[in-house]
Amino acid sequence: MTSQKPEYFEKRRSRLIHRLKAQGLDSVLVTNFINVTYLTGFSGDDSYLLISGNDATLLSDGRYELQIAEECPGLDAYIRPTGQSLVQAVARYVQKYRIKRLAVEAASMSLVTKEQLSAAAKNLEIVPTTGLVEGFRMVKDAGEISRIRRAVDYAERAFTILRAGLQNTQTETQLVNELEYHMRRLGAKSAAFPTIVAAGPRAALPHAVPTQSAVGNSPVLLVDWGANEGLYCCDLTRVLVRARIPPKLRTAYEVVLEAQSRAISVIRPGVAVSEVDRAARKVIEDARLGRYFNHGLGHGFGLEIHEGPRLSASNGFKLRPGMVVTVEPGVYFPGVGGVRIEDDVLVTRDGAEVLTRIPKQFDEMLID
């Protein structure tokens, strides 16, 4: 699943070791499978990464022995025998490395696992930490950005095909299946998340679950989708419209489009994400539609569809070059319909680059 050289992941682990030392720690157990992938290139699950000093060992089982050898050449791996639990494998290496204090990922390790590890590794001090690896993951390197671009390409080409063949008799579920099929046929591993297709009044549900209802002549058809190109994701939303769209939805479309444009214009290194959210929210509030915008402006993404930073009014975190975020303002009228326009935006050295290029002007979204 990855073509990167071992040195690429060694550098990532070295950065983590440096951060650990700055916190007075020299050992960490990585239990979040996505973080394990980020640090090793191993794309499987049910495996932990134990780092102690300059030593790193991937703890896994026989199902993944060949896959690890293929994806992680040169990385030490311990393939636990049948009957030995993953926690017991960790305890074995804690003893081998003579670890006395072990940092763990508090957001990933359950209380049950923590208790089991305490029982299996006597006299071990377990130190909960948060965001150790996720902090690195927020800033993408050139290789990661290239893979995100590939995911965007799969998603946009699939949507173009779907739109060209759209029929009123198709159901929301059928359109979901067709869109995801086209993404896979074009080369994607899968959809990045459960695709949303919501017609008419159901477009007022930000996380609508597709139904077996035909889309018919609904004035709006909201499509929220993304592709996973193999490891990295993308996330887009477009709203297809008809000429007979109710005036309030037409107005909402233009307001949301302007709000998104204002927000994107604010994005640059050093800007707090709350300022980006505020730029979009002000446009919507000035149009007296503020109460119909009921979610944050966006989020980071990459190996997962939801990563840091989170674009919200309460987050003072400042943007850095290499971050990739969604910008997705929305206005939703219960019982009538809704509009959300979402693009993927890269923070560059001096501003922002919109990675998604599929049309979004109102006239470009007409399907009559």
C-alpha positions in Angstrom: 0.0 0.0 0.0 3.0 2.3 0.2 6.0 2.7 -2.0 8.1 4.8 0.4 11.5 3.7 1.4 12.2 2.6 5.0 14.2 5.8 5.7 11.0 7.8 5.2 9.3 6.1 8.2 12.5 6.0 10.2 12.6 9.8 10.0 9.0 10.0 11.3 9.9 7.7 14.2 12.9 9.8 15.0 10.8 12.9 15.3 8.5 11.1 17.7 11.5 9.9 19.8 12.7 13.6 19.9 9.3 14.7 21.1 9.2 12.0 23.7 12.5 13.0 25.1 11.4 16.6 25.3 8.6 15.3 27.6 11.0 13.3 29.8 10.0 10.0 28.2 12.0 7.4 26.2 9.4 4.7 25.5 6.0 4.7 23.9 3.4 2.2 22.9 1.4 3.2 19.8 -2.0 1.4 19.8 -3.9 3.6 17.3 -3.7 1.5 14.1 -3.7 4.6 11.9 -0.7 6.0 13.8 1.0 2.7 13.4 0.6 3.0 9.7 1.9 6.6 9.7 5.1 5.5 11.5 5.8 2.2 9.7 3.9 2.0 6.4 2.1 -1.1 7.6 -1.5 -0.9 6.4 -3.0 -3.7 8.5 -4.6 -3.6 11.9 -4.5 -5.5 15.2 -0.9 -4.5 15.7 1.0 -2.2 18.1 4.3 -0.4 17.7 6.6 -0.3 20.7 9.4 2.3 20.6 12.1 2.4 23.3 15.1 4.6 22.8 16.2 4.0 19.2 14.6 0.6 19.0 11.2 0.1 17.3 9.3 -3.2 17.2 6.0 -3.9 15.4 4.0 -6.4 17.5 1.6 -8.4 15.3 0.4 -11.9 14.5 0.8 -14.6 11.9 -1.9 -13.2 9.5 0.4 -10.2 8.8 3.8 -11.8 8.8 4.3 -11.7 5.0 2.5 -8.3 4.7 4.9 -6.7 7.2 7.9 -8.1 5.5 6.6 -6.6 2.2 5.5 -3.2 3.5 8.1 -2.6 6.3 11.4 -4.0 5.1 14.1 -3.6 7.8 11.6 -3.0 10.6 11.9 -5.4 13.6 8.7 -7.3 14.0 7.5 -9.7 16.6 4.9 -12.2 15.4 3.2 -13.4 18.5 2.4 -17.1 18.7 -1.2 -18.4 18.8 -2.5 -18.1 22.3 -0.4 -15.1 23.3 -2.4 -11.9 23.5 -1.2 -8.6 22.2 -0.9 -7.2 25.7 1.2 -10.2 26.7 3.5 -9.5 23.7 3.8 -5.9 24.9 4.7 -7.1 28.4 7.4 -9.4 26.9 9.1 -6.5 25.2 8.7 -4.2 28.2 10.8 -6.7 30.1 13.2 -7.1 27.2 13.9 -3.4 26.9 13.8 -3.0 30.7 11.2 -0.2 30.4 10.1 1.4 33.7 7.9 4.2 32.3 5.8 3.7 29.2 3.9 6.5 27.4 0.6 5.3 25.9 -2.0 6.8 23.6 -4.8 7.7 26.0 -7.3 8.3 23.2 -6.7 4.8 21.8 -6.0 2.5 24.8 -9.1 1.4 26.6 -9.2 1.2 30.4 -9.5 -2.6 30.1 -6.3 -2.8 28.1 -4.5 -0.5 30.5 -5.5 -2.7 33.4 -4.4 -5.8 31.6 -1.0 -4.3 30.8 -0.5 -3.2 34.4 -1.2 -6.8 35.5 1.1 -8.3 32.9 4.0 -5.9 33.3 4.6 -5.5 37.0 6.1 -2.3 38.3 5.5 -0.5 35.0 4.5 3.1 35.2 2.0 3.9 32.4 2.0 7.5 31.3 -1.1 8.7 29.3 -0.4 11.1 26.5 -2.5 12.7 23.8 -1.7 13.9 20.3 1.9 12.7 20.1 1.6 11.3 16.6 -1.6 13.2 15.5 0.4 16.5 15.9 2.8 15.3 13.2 0.0 14.0 11.0 -1.7 17.4 10.7 1.1 18.7 8.5 1.4 16.7 5.2 4.6 16.2 3.3 4.8 16.3 -0.5 4.2 12.6 -0.8 1.0 12.8 1.3 -0.3 15.8 -0.7 0.3 13.9 -3.9 -1.8 11.0 -2.7 -4.6 13.3 -1.6 -4.5 14.9 -5.1 -4.9 11.4 -6.5 -7.9 10.7 -4.2 -9.5 14.0 -5.3 -9.0 13.0 -9.0 -10.8 9.7 -8.4 -13.7 11.4 -6.6 -14.2 14.2 -9.1 -14.1 11.9 -12.2 -16.6 9.5 -10.6 -19.0 12.4 -9.8 -18.7 13.7 -13.3 -19.7 10.2 -14.6 -22.6 10.0 -12.1 -24.0 13.4 -13.0 -23.9 12.6 -16.8 -26.1 9.5 -16.3 -28.4 10.9 -13.6 -32.0 9.8 -13.9 -35.0 10.8 -11.8 -36.0 7.2 -11.3 -32.8 6.4 -9.5 -33.0 6.2 -5.7 -30.6 7.8 -3.2 -29.1 4.4 -2.4 -28.6 3.5 -6.1 -26.7 6.8 -6.7 -24.5 6.1 -3.7 -23.7 2.6 -5.0 -23.0 3.9 -8.5 -20.8 6.7 -7.3 -18.7 4.4 -5.1 -18.5 1.9 -7.9 -17.1 4.5 -10.3 -14.5 5.6 -7.7 -13.3 2.0 -7.3 -13.4 1.4 -11.1 -11.2 4.4 -11.6 -8.6 3.1 -9.1 -9.7 4.1 -5.6 -9.5 1.5 -2.8 -12.9 2.5 -1.5 -15.1 5.4 -0.5 -13.4 7.5 2.2 -16.6 7.4 4.3 -20.3 6.4 3.9 -21.4 8.5 0.9 -24.4 10.8 1.4 -27.0 11.4 -1.3 -30.0 13.4 -0.1 -32.8 14.7 -2.3 -35.2 17.6 -1.6 -36.2 18.0 2.1 -33.7 15.3 3.1 -30.9 17.6 2.1 -31.7 19.5 5.3 -30.0 16.7 7.2 -26.3 17.3 7.3 -25.6 13.6 7.8 -28.6 12.2 5.9 -28.7 8.4 5.5 -29.6 7.5 1.9 -32.9 5.9 1.3 -34.6 3.8 -1.3 -36.7 6.8 -2.4 -36.3 8.0 -6.0 -34.8 11.4 -6.3 -37.5 12.4 -8.8 -37.7 16.1 -9.6 -36.3 17.3 -6.3 -35.1 20.9 -6.5 -31.8 20.1 -4.8 -29.7 16.9 -4.7 -26.9 17.0 -2.1 -24.0 14.7 -2.6 -21.2 14.4 0.0 -18.5 11.9 -1.0 -14.8 11.1 -1.1 -12.3 8.6 -2.3 -9.7 6.6 -0.4 -6.9 6.2 -2.9 -5.2 3.4 -0.9 -4.3 5.2 2.3 -5.2 8.8 1.9 -8.7 10.4 1.6 -10.5 13.4 0.3 -13.9 14.9 1.1 -16.3 16.9 -1.2 -19.9 18.1 -1.3 -21.8 19.5 -4.2 -25.5 20.3 -4.6 -27.2 19.7 -7.9 -30.1 22.1 -8.5 -33.0 22.6 -10.8 -34.3 25.8 -12.4 -37.5 25.5 -10.3 -35.6 25.7 -7.1 -37.5 27.6 -4.3 -36.2 31.2 -3.9 -35.0 30.6 -0.4 -32.8 27.7 -1.5 -31.5 29.7 -4.4 -30.6 32.5 -2.0 -29.0 30.1 0.4 -26.9 28.6 -2.4 -25.4 32.0 -3.2 -24.8 32.9 0.4 -23.1 29.5 1.2 -20.9 29.9 -1.9 -19.9 33.4 -0.9 -19.3 32.3 2.7 -17.0 29.5 1.5 -15.1 31.9 -0.8 -14.5 34.4 2.1 -13.3 31.6 4.3 -10.8 30.3 1.7 -9.5 33.8 1.1 -8.5 34.0 4.8 -6.6 30.8 4.9 -2.8 31.2 5.2 -0.1 30.3 7.7 -0.4 31.8 11.1 -4.1 32.4 10.9 -6.2 31.0 13.7 -8.8 28.5 12.5 -11.4 30.4 14.4 -10.8 33.4 12.1 -11.5 31.2 9.1 -14.7 29.9 10.7 -15.7 33.5 11.6 -15.2 34.7 8.0 -17.7 32.2 6.7 -20.1 32.5 9.6 -20.3 36.3 9.3 -21.5 36.1 5.6 -24.2 33.7 6.6 -25.2 35.7 9.7 -25.3 38.9 7.7 -27.8 37.2 5.4 -29.9 36.4 8.5 -29.4 32.7 8.0 -27.0 32.1 10.9 -29.4 29.9 12.9 -29.5 27.5 9.9 -25.7 26.9 9.9 -25.4 24.3 12.7 -22.0 22.8 12.4 -18.3 23.7 12.3 -16.7 25.0 9.1 -14.5 22.1 8.4 -11.7 19.7 9.5 -8.4 18.3 8.6 -8.1 14.9 6.8 -5.5 12.5 5.5 -5.1 8.9 6.6 -8.5 9.4 8.3 -11.4 11.5 7.1 -11.5 13.5 10.3 -8.1 14.7 11.6 -6.8 17.9 13.1 -7.1 20.8 12.9 -10.8 21.3 13.5 -12.2 24.6 11.9 -14.5 26.0 14.5 -15.3 29.2 16.3 -13.8 28.1 19.5 -10.5 26.8 18.2 -7.5 29.2 18.4 -5.1 26.7 16.7 -3.0 28.4 14.0 -2.7 27.1 10.5 0.7 25.9 9.2 2.0 25.1 5.6 1.2 21.6 4.6 -2.1 21.3 6.5 -5.1 20.2 4.4 -8.6 21.1 5.5 -12.2 21.0 4.3 -14.1 24.2 4.0 -17.8 23.3 4.1 -20.3 25.9 5.2 -24.0 24.9 5.0 -27.5 26.2 5.4 -30.3 23.8 6.2 -34.1 24.5 6.2 -36.0 21.7 7.9 -38.7 20.3 5.7 -37.5 22.2 2.7 -33.9 21.3 1.9 -30.3 22.4 2.4 -27.1 23.5 0.7 -23.5 22.6 1.6 -20.5 23.3 -0.6 -17.3 21.6 0.4 -13.8 21.8 -1.0 -10.4 20.5 0.1 -7.8 23.3 0.7 -4.1 23.1 1.1 -2.3 25.7 3.3 0.7 26.8 1.3 3.7 28.9 2.3 1.9 32.2 1.5 -1.8 31.3 1.2 -4.0 28.5 0.1 -4.6 26.2 -2.8 -8.0 24.7 -3.5 -7.3 21.1 -4.5 -10.8 20.3 -5.6 -11.7 21.8 -9.0 -15.1 20.4 -9.8 -17.6 23.2 -10.8 -19.7 24.8 -8.0 -21.2 28.0 -9.4 -25.0 27.8 -9.3 -25.5 27.8 -13.1 -22.9 25.1 -13.4 -24.9 22.8 -11.1 -28.2 23.0 -13.0 -29.5 19.5 -14.0 -32.7 20.5 -15.9 
